[in-house]
Amino acid sequence: MTAPLLLKGFEVEMFTGRPDGTVVGCADDVARALPGFMLEPDRRNLEYATPPAAEYRQQLGQLLEPRHTLRAWLRQRDLTLLPGSCLSLGDSRSFERSDPTNSYHSLIERTYGTRVVTASVHLNFGIADPERLMAACRLMRCEGALLLALSACSPFLDGRVTGAHSQRWRQFPITPPRIPLFLHHGHYIQWVEEQLRLGAMHNVRHLWCSVRPNGRCRPYEIDRVEVRICDLLDDPLELLAVAGFCELRLLQLLADPERHDPLWASTMDADALAALADRNDQAASRQSLAARLHHWRDGHVLTAAQWLRQSLNDVQGMAESLDLEGWLQPLHSILRNGNRSMRWLRSHGEGESIRAIVRREATALECRERELHQHLCQGTPVTACFAPTTSLATP
């Protein structure tokens, strides 16, 4: 390796339900019974997080182990983990509170309703220097549409096709609705303090956007960039592939900020970049890899898939030097075969029902986890070159 890898960790949200795809909430029961699982406001989805670690194989184990424990608990109740980032088979009309006594949850239900009842994954990368961290947030904000295009897996809601590849991002309330591209750490602090005074944010956590700084005492003490735009990447190897791509882009930025920080390397100013990034995110939510995006460098138009291929080619040398090339392989498969939403919509167009798709994919995910867990336990090499044998690989 030519440079140290960043510390990274993941926050994973997932829906629970019956093997036939029916959503059944139990997050409050899980949180009481099993350590490490956290409540979302609606009990139909739950969350767990992995501890910070730099190595990808270690993170693979940390992604799998909580699910291994959780699945044993769920199996006793004839429940499983469901794929997708929205309530594919409903019901989005009603809120199912996980903690009726939580006043912040009450505010969320009253203000946003079931728009927030989604499942996703947040990627955290440790960067200790606040100004370098703000540059990382700028780059990830301007390239967030690419990550959404790779991860899109919410084309269904309430048993119907929504017309979007990421219904989750279409419905999730960006809060506050207009978020600038932060020029430096001081700008971020000043802006957050103003939003709290105005009531646009109810606390420092109430910044719901594609990418944000995070840390022990935000906005003052920050030490990681939190990428929040991705739909649920439930296959751990696909998640690690997206994380590897993000990390390589961040390492490029840290090595050469004048070339990779949009604030300095773009022909546009900060306001124009923020607006461009938001438009790109919405375009990716509608058409994912086929979306026509505007590049942050000079605004030229290309599809998300074209942009990703160019970027993967650009990071290839660094990936090889850091032994990350194998972990990126699922991205090439996604670019060839389509992301989860695209594959599901193809299957639905060929006559497969939404319930059948959810049921099939839930079974495939459990098989996939068992397969990967076995390889880890046996100590055999597990990289992204290890091709999936389940339906997660192809439609």
PLY file of the C-alpha trace (Angstrom):
ply
format ascii 1.0
element vertex 395
property float x
property float y
property float z
element edge 394
property int vertex1
property int vertex2
end_header
0.00 0.00 0.00
1.19 3.52 -0.77
-1.07 5.38 1.69
-3.13 4.52 4.79
-6.79 3.81 4.33
-9.34 5.99 6.08
-11.25 4.82 9.12
-14.81 4.12 8.02
-18.05 2.85 9.44
-21.61 2.28 8.28
-25.10 2.96 9.62
-27.49 0.43 8.10
-31.28 0.76 8.19
-33.46 -2.19 7.12
-37.11 -3.18 7.07
-38.35 -6.31 8.83
-41.24 -8.49 7.74
-42.53 -11.91 6.77
-40.84 -14.06 4.13
-43.72 -13.28 1.74
-42.67 -9.60 1.76
-45.28 -8.26 4.17
-43.72 -5.55 6.35
-43.96 -6.25 10.08
-42.49 -3.81 12.57
-40.48 -5.06 15.54
-37.64 -2.57 15.99
-38.63 -1.74 19.57
-38.61 -5.44 20.52
-35.27 -5.98 18.76
-33.66 -3.00 20.51
-34.74 -4.35 23.90
-33.58 -7.90 23.12
-30.33 -7.41 21.21
-27.44 -5.01 21.91
-26.30 -2.70 19.14
-29.65 -2.16 17.41
-31.22 1.29 17.43
-34.72 2.64 16.93
-35.93 4.65 14.00
-39.12 6.67 14.63
-41.22 4.01 12.84
-40.91 0.47 14.25
-40.96 -1.16 10.82
-37.29 -0.40 10.26
-34.32 -0.70 12.54
-30.70 0.41 12.48
-27.30 -0.87 13.43
-23.83 0.64 13.01
-20.37 -0.80 12.52
-17.39 0.40 14.58
-14.72 2.43 12.77
-12.20 0.24 10.92
-9.94 0.86 7.96
-9.72 -2.63 6.46
-12.47 -3.84 4.17
-12.44 -7.48 5.29
-12.86 -6.35 8.89
-15.80 -4.15 7.90
-17.35 -7.10 6.04
-17.35 -9.10 9.26
-18.79 -6.18 11.21
-21.59 -5.79 8.67
-22.47 -9.48 8.76
-22.22 -10.36 12.45
-25.13 -8.23 13.75
-27.37 -9.56 10.99
-26.37 -13.14 11.83
-27.55 -12.53 15.42
-30.63 -10.61 14.30
-31.72 -13.27 11.83
-31.66 -15.95 14.53
-33.99 -13.76 16.61
-36.24 -13.01 13.63
-36.39 -16.65 12.53
-37.99 -17.65 15.84
-40.83 -15.28 14.95
-41.10 -16.25 11.28
-39.69 -12.88 10.26
-36.83 -11.82 7.98
-35.09 -8.75 6.56
-36.71 -7.18 3.52
-34.95 -5.56 0.56
-35.57 -2.06 -0.73
-35.55 1.46 0.64
-39.31 2.08 0.71
-42.41 0.29 1.92
-42.66 -1.71 -1.30
-45.82 -3.51 -0.22
-47.15 -0.76 2.09
-48.60 0.67 4.19
-47.33 4.25 3.87
-50.63 5.76 5.04
-49.99 5.19 8.74
-47.07 5.78 11.11
-46.11 2.98 13.51
-44.25 4.61 16.37
-41.33 2.74 17.87
-41.21 4.94 20.99
-44.41 6.91 21.71
-42.67 8.77 24.56
-39.88 10.23 22.40
-40.66 13.92 21.80
-38.29 14.18 18.81
-40.03 11.22 17.18
-43.35 13.00 17.81
-42.06 16.07 16.02
-40.89 13.96 13.08
-44.23 12.17 12.78
-46.19 15.41 13.05
-43.99 17.33 10.59
-43.12 14.72 7.96
-45.33 11.66 8.44
-44.30 8.52 6.60
-42.10 10.42 4.15
-39.26 9.51 6.53
-40.16 5.81 6.75
-37.36 4.61 4.50
-34.31 2.36 4.76
-30.85 3.41 3.66
-27.17 3.20 4.49
-24.93 6.02 5.67
-21.20 5.87 4.94
-18.83 7.58 7.38
-15.18 8.37 6.61
-12.84 9.71 9.25
-10.95 12.94 8.44
-9.54 14.70 11.49
-8.72 18.12 10.02
-11.91 20.26 9.86
-10.98 22.14 6.70
-10.01 18.97 4.82
-13.26 17.48 6.08
-15.25 20.39 4.66
-13.53 19.85 1.29
-14.53 16.18 1.48
-18.14 17.20 2.09
-18.01 19.47 -0.96
-16.71 16.70 -3.22
-19.19 14.11 -1.95
-22.06 16.59 -2.27
-21.14 17.31 -5.89
-20.81 13.58 -6.71
-23.62 12.26 -4.53
-25.85 11.65 -7.55
-23.40 8.96 -8.71
-23.77 7.11 -5.41
-27.55 7.30 -5.57
-27.44 6.01 -9.16
-25.42 2.97 -8.06
-27.56 2.19 -5.02
-31.12 2.96 -6.18
-33.48 0.24 -4.92
-36.84 1.88 -4.21
-38.97 1.78 -7.37
-42.04 0.47 -5.49
-44.32 1.94 -2.83
-47.58 0.50 -1.46
-47.59 -2.29 -4.03
-47.23 -0.08 -7.09
-44.53 1.22 -9.42
-43.76 4.84 -8.54
-42.04 5.91 -11.76
-38.82 6.73 -9.89
-35.75 4.57 -9.35
-35.27 6.04 -5.87
-38.67 6.83 -4.46
-36.91 7.19 -1.12
-34.93 10.22 -2.27
-37.96 11.66 -4.05
-40.02 11.65 -0.87
-37.42 12.19 1.86
-37.63 15.78 3.20
-34.34 17.64 2.71
-34.11 19.83 5.83
-33.57 22.76 5.72
-34.72 22.86 2.10
-31.79 24.98 0.91
-28.33 23.97 2.10
-25.26 25.81 0.85
-21.96 24.35 -0.24
-19.98 25.14 2.89
-16.93 27.28 2.15
-15.07 26.40 5.35
-15.63 25.15 8.89
-16.53 28.60 10.18
-19.20 28.97 7.48
-20.73 25.65 8.54
-20.77 26.65 12.24
-22.33 30.05 11.49
-24.98 28.53 9.22
-26.01 25.81 11.70
-26.27 28.33 14.54
-28.51 30.51 12.36
-30.77 27.58 11.41
-31.18 26.68 15.09
-32.08 30.29 15.94
-34.62 30.42 13.11
-36.15 27.07 14.05
-35.37 25.59 10.62
-33.40 22.91 12.49
-34.66 21.63 15.84
-31.28 20.28 16.94
-27.82 19.70 15.43
-28.94 16.28 14.14
-31.78 17.84 12.17
-29.65 18.49 9.07
-31.08 15.99 6.59
-29.14 16.18 3.36
-27.06 14.12 0.97
-23.76 14.68 2.81
-22.94 16.35 6.12
-20.06 16.79 8.56
-20.35 14.73 11.72
-18.52 14.42 15.01
-18.73 14.35 18.78
-19.92 17.94 19.21
-21.11 19.21 15.86
-20.90 21.77 14.43
-17.83 22.68 16.52
-15.97 19.35 16.75
-16.20 17.33 13.54
-14.09 14.39 12.47
-15.94 12.51 9.74
-17.88 13.02 6.53
-21.25 11.27 6.53
-22.58 10.30 3.09
-26.36 9.93 3.48
-27.69 9.85 -0.08
-27.44 6.11 -0.80
-30.45 3.85 -0.95
-30.06 0.60 0.99
-27.06 -1.41 -0.21
-28.07 -4.63 1.51
-25.45 -6.84 -0.18
-22.35 -6.16 1.97
-20.00 -6.48 -1.02
-21.95 -3.89 -3.02
-21.83 -1.57 0.01
-18.08 -2.05 0.37
-17.62 -1.44 -3.36
-19.41 1.91 -3.14
-17.41 2.72 -0.01
-14.20 1.86 -1.85
-15.11 4.20 -4.69
-15.91 7.00 -2.22
-12.67 6.42 -0.34
-10.58 6.55 -3.49
-12.19 9.82 -4.51
-11.54 11.22 -1.03
-7.92 10.10 -1.12
-7.51 11.79 -4.49
-8.95 14.95 -2.99
-6.69 14.85 0.05
-3.63 14.29 -2.15
-4.48 17.05 -4.65
-7.20 19.42 -3.36
-6.64 22.02 -6.07
-7.67 19.49 -8.70
-10.50 17.72 -6.84
-12.10 20.27 -4.50
-15.08 21.67 -6.44
-14.67 25.01 -4.71
-11.33 25.49 -6.45
-11.50 23.18 -9.47
-14.89 24.22 -10.90
-15.72 27.02 -13.29
-18.84 27.66 -11.14
-19.21 29.45 -7.82
-20.42 27.81 -4.61
-24.09 28.77 -5.05
-24.18 27.39 -8.59
-22.47 24.18 -7.44
-25.01 23.62 -4.66
-27.89 24.09 -7.09
-26.24 21.82 -9.67
-25.68 19.06 -7.07
-29.31 19.21 -5.94
-30.60 19.02 -9.52
-28.30 16.07 -10.22
-29.58 14.27 -7.11
-33.17 14.67 -8.29
-32.29 13.49 -11.80
-30.58 10.40 -10.36
-33.60 9.68 -8.17
-35.74 9.50 -11.30
-33.51 7.58 -13.74
-30.42 6.51 -11.74
-27.68 5.28 -14.08
-29.46 6.61 -17.17
-29.92 10.09 -15.68
-28.39 13.00 -17.58
-26.21 14.87 -15.09
-24.16 18.05 -15.22
-20.53 17.61 -14.20
-19.41 19.92 -11.42
-16.17 20.87 -13.20
-17.77 22.87 -16.02
-21.41 21.82 -16.27
-21.04 19.53 -19.29
-23.74 16.87 -19.64
-23.21 13.11 -19.40
-25.10 10.16 -18.00
-24.45 8.88 -14.51
-23.12 5.64 -16.01
-20.68 7.54 -18.25
-19.47 9.65 -15.35
-18.97 6.56 -13.19
-16.98 4.74 -15.87
-14.73 7.78 -16.27
-14.22 8.05 -12.52
-13.51 4.34 -12.09
-10.91 4.58 -14.81
-9.41 7.61 -13.06
-9.05 5.83 -9.69
-7.82 2.53 -11.12
-4.12 3.18 -10.50
-4.69 4.18 -6.89
-7.04 1.21 -6.39
-4.33 -1.16 -7.56
-1.69 0.41 -5.31
-4.01 0.14 -2.28
-5.18 -3.42 -3.05
-8.74 -2.18 -3.46
-9.30 -3.15 -7.09
-11.03 -6.41 -6.19
-13.41 -4.71 -3.80
-14.61 -2.44 -6.64
-15.72 -5.30 -8.90
-19.45 -5.15 -7.96
-19.57 -1.64 -9.42
-18.66 -2.99 -12.84
-21.44 -5.57 -12.49
-23.95 -2.83 -11.59
-22.87 -0.80 -14.60
-23.29 -3.87 -16.86
-26.55 -5.25 -15.47
-28.19 -2.23 -13.86
-28.76 -1.36 -10.22
-31.38 -3.07 -8.06
-34.23 -0.77 -9.16
-33.46 -1.27 -12.84
-33.33 -5.05 -12.48
-36.53 -5.17 -10.45
-38.37 -2.98 -12.95
-37.23 -5.26 -15.78
-38.55 -8.28 -13.91
-41.83 -6.51 -13.19
-42.13 -5.50 -16.85
-41.75 -9.15 -17.78
-44.71 -10.08 -15.59
-43.29 -10.80 -12.13
-45.37 -9.27 -9.35
-43.90 -6.84 -6.85
-44.62 -9.31 -4.03
-42.81 -12.08 -5.89
-39.80 -9.81 -6.47
-39.59 -8.80 -2.81
-40.01 -12.41 -1.67
-37.33 -13.67 -4.06
-34.86 -10.95 -3.15
-35.39 -11.42 0.59
-34.54 -15.10 0.21
-31.54 -14.30 -1.99
-30.20 -11.80 0.54
-30.33 -14.32 3.37
-28.52 -16.88 1.21
-25.93 -14.27 0.27
-25.22 -13.39 3.89
-24.89 -17.07 4.81
-22.48 -17.56 1.93
-20.27 -14.64 2.93
-20.39 -15.53 6.64
-19.21 -19.05 5.84
-16.25 -17.76 3.86
-15.26 -15.42 6.70
-15.52 -18.21 9.27
-13.40 -20.51 7.11
-10.78 -17.82 6.62
-10.92 -18.09 2.83
-10.30 -14.98 0.73
-13.40 -12.83 0.41
-13.14 -9.90 -1.96
-15.55 -8.40 -4.40
-14.11 -10.80 -7.01
-16.11 -13.50 -5.23
-19.09 -13.53 -7.60
-22.60 -13.74 -6.11
-24.44 -16.96 -6.93
-27.87 -15.59 -5.96
-30.34 -13.44 -7.84
-28.66 -10.38 -6.40
-26.16 -10.59 -9.26
-28.55 -10.63 -12.18
-32.23 -9.93 -12.80
0 1
1 2
2 3
3 4
4 5
5 6
6 7
7 8
8 9
9 10
10 11
11 12
12 13
13 14
14 15
15 16
16 17
17 18
18 19
19 20
20 21
21 22
22 23
23 24
24 25
25 26
26 27
27 28
28 29
29 30
30 31
31 32
32 33
33 34
34 35
35 36
36 37
37 38
38 39
39 40
40 41
41 42
42 43
43 44
44 45
45 46
46 47
47 48
48 49
49 50
50 51
51 52
52 53
53 54
54 55
55 56
56 57
57 58
58 59
59 60
60 61
61 62
62 63
63 64
64 65
65 66
66 67
67 68
68 69
69 70
70 71
71 72
72 73
73 74
74 75
75 76
76 77
77 78
78 79
79 80
80 81
81 82
82 83
83 84
84 85
85 86
86 87
87 88
88 89
89 90
90 91
91 92
92 93
93 94
94 95
95 96
96 97
97 98
98 99
99 100
100 101
101 102
102 103
103 104
104 105
105 106
106 107
107 108
108 109
109 110
110 111
111 112
112 113
113 114
114 115
115 116
116 117
117 118
118 119
119 120
120 121
121 122
122 123
123 124
124 125
125 126
126 127
127 128
128 129
129 130
130 131
131 132
132 133
133 134
134 135
135 136
136 137
137 138
138 139
139 140
140 141
141 142
142 143
143 144
144 145
145 146
146 147
147 148
148 149
149 150
150 151
151 152
152 153
153 154
154 155
155 156
156 157
157 158
158 159
159 160
160 161
161 162
162 163
163 164
164 165
165 166
166 167
167 168
168 169
169 170
170 171
171 172
172 173
173 174
174 175
175 176
176 177
177 178
178 179
179 180
180 181
181 182
182 183
183 184
184 185
185 186
186 187
187 188
188 189
189 190
190 191
191 192
192 193
193 194
194 195
195 196
196 197
197 198
198 199
199 200
200 201
201 202
202 203
203 204
204 205
205 206
206 207
207 208
208 209
209 210
210 211
211 212
212 213
213 214
214 215
215 216
216 217
217 218
218 219
219 220
220 221
221 222
222 223
223 224
224 225
225 226
226 227
227 228
228 229
229 230
230 231
231 232
232 233
233 234
234 235
235 236
236 237
237 238
238 239
239 240
240 241
241 242
242 243
243 244
244 245
245 246
246 247
247 248
248 249
249 250
250 251
251 252
252 253
253 254
254 255
255 256
256 257
257 258
258 259
259 260
260 261
261 262
262 263
263 264
264 265
265 266
266 267
267 268
268 269
269 270
270 271
271 272
272 273
273 274
274 275
275 276
276 277
277 278
278 279
279 280
280 281
281 282
282 283
283 284
284 285
285 286
286 287
287 288
288 289
289 290
290 291
291 292
292 293
293 294
294 295
295 296
296 297
297 298
298 299
299 300
300 301
301 302
302 303
303 304
304 305
305 306
306 307
307 308
308 309
309 310
310 311
311 312
312 313
313 314
314 315
315 316
316 317
317 318
318 319
319 320
320 321
321 322
322 323
323 324
324 325
325 326
326 327
327 328
328 329
329 330
330 331
331 332
332 333
333 334
334 335
335 336
336 337
337 338
338 339
339 340
340 341
341 342
342 343
343 344
344 345
345 346
346 347
347 348
348 349
349 350
350 351
351 352
352 353
353 354
354 355
355 356
356 357
357 358
358 359
359 360
360 361
361 362
362 363
363 364
364 365
365 366
366 367
367 368
368 369
369 370
370 371
371 372
372 373
373 374
374 375
375 376
376 377
377 378
378 379
379 380
380 381
381 382
382 383
383 384
384 385
385 386
386 387
387 388
388 389
389 390
390 391
391 392
392 393
393 394
